[in-house]
Amino acid sequence: MSGAAEKKQERVTLELKICERCGGLWLRPSASCWIYCGGCKKKVSELPKPSTGSPRRQARAGKFIGVETARAIVRTERVQ
């Protein structure tokens, strides 16, 4: 056999995925974490980045107090 015939063939496994933006079906490599089809990925990348200037949004993100502190403050008690 010639050297070209002995080349190792690369196998790529694909999986069927539903786009989380448009709902369209597409194939992606099974090891990837892509959630958008090609068209939606381009459109999503063109969207403006969310601002972090809102104090309410920062509080929800845990920036004013640590997440562990917030969990300690918010305790639920069972009332019987």
C-alpha positions, -999 to 999 in steps of 0.1 A, spaced: 0 0 0 11 35 -7 17 61 21 -14 81 10 -37 50 12 -25 43 48 -35 77 61 -54 76 92 -90 85 86 -104 110 111 -139 104 123 -161 133 134 -192 125 154 -221 149 149 -253 153 170 -286 168 161 -292 200 180 -322 224 182 -311 261 181 -320 278 213 -329 310 195 -348 301 164 -357 264 171 -342 252 138 -324 218 136 -287 217 128 -257 194 133 -229 202 157 -198 183 167 -208 161 197 -180 175 220 -190 211 214 -211 233 236 -226 255 209 -263 263 214 -270 285 184 -271 276 147 -247 295 124 -271 323 115 -283 329 150 -247 328 164 -239 357 141 -270 377 151 -264 371 188 -227 382 185 -239 415 170 -262 423 199 -249 449 224 -234 435 256 -256 439 287 -247 469 309 -237 462 344 -245 498 356 -278 490 371 -276 486 409 -305 461 408 -287 440 382 -255 441 402 -273 431 434 -288 401 415 -254 391 403 -241 392 439 -217 420 434 -227 441 464 -225 412 488 -210 378 484 -232 350 473 -224 330 504 -233 360 526 -266 363 507 -273 327 514 -266 332 550 -289 362 552 -318 346 534 -328 317 557 -360 300 554 -378 287 585 -405 262 585 -437 273 602 -459 246 617 
